[in-house]
Amino acid sequence: NKESSSSRGALIVLEGLDRCGKTSQSGRLYKYLDEQGHSVESWRFPDRNTGVGQMISSYLANKSQLDDHAIHLLFSANRWEKRSLMEEKLKSGTTLIVDRYSYSGVAFSSAKGLDIEWCKAPEIGLLAPDLVVYLDISPEKAAERGGYGDERYEQLEFQKKVAGSYLSLRDSSWKVIDATLLIEDVEKKLREVVLDCMMTCHKGKPMSQLWP
Ligand code: Z5A
């Protein structure tokens, strides 16, 4: 399961409920690392630019209907279609800041009632993040941030179930940051854990695969 490597980039994943601030923080972190001279890219899942991503986008906009299992597999396929590029980038020394990953896949589908082990299965073999940061906010507080749009899943009752799913997925390696702090304070805490993780990857921490 492990591969040896040297001086590689770090795979940083941001997770959390809708409106927790992932997009804002990814942007700020990217800008900071880039200005510091690091090789860094900002990614997000779903990646709506691929063929699979367009099917997902239409589903999220309620323009198409799909069986819960089928959409789960599409979200997973969307990560698989980026896997080799992801590995290439990391090996060449580029750090990737990824807004949502397999944990979103499992949290959202299991919140609909799908079996959690079934949900985890198609993710096996994807690259394991070097760091998962959970931006912690209650569903109620998140809903207050500008309200929800028209996309599927943007409803308080469903977000409460997603929060419960995330809780059962979290392990002690995750870094949890209070997402209700001032945006600059979240940013500061995020930088600290990310720089620390980048250092361990730079020193030769091996890459591994889901689920470790
Ligand atoms: N999904 C899935 O089911 N399966 C999968 O495998 C994957 C995803 C990968 C689309 O995701 C949906 O797909 C998502 C999960 C599901 N559904 N939901 N819910 P998406 O990534 O396209 O959408 P999103 O994650 O929900 O993104 P978002 O709405 O853009 O939220 P965000 O990125 O976490 O937050 P933000 O845009 O940075 O901030 C939201 C607002 O809060 C904004 O006005 C900010 O200015 C404000 N904000 C941010 N931080 C703060 C602080 N600290 N204080 C005050 N206000 C703040």
Boltz pocket constraint, residues with backbone or C-beta under 6 A from the ligand:
constraints:
  - pocket:
      binder: B
      contacts: [[A, 16], [A, 17], [A, 18], [A, 19], [A, 20], [A, 21], [A, 22], [A, 23], [A, 24], [A, 25], [A, 44], [A, 45], [A, 46], [A, 60], [A, 75], [A, 76], [A, 99], [A, 100], [A, 101], [A, 102], [A, 104], [A, 105], [A, 106], [A, 108], [A, 109], [A, 145], [A, 146], [A, 152], [A, 153], [A, 154], [A, 179], [A, 180], [A, 181], [A, 182], [A, 183], [A, 184], [A, 186]]
      max_distance: 6.0
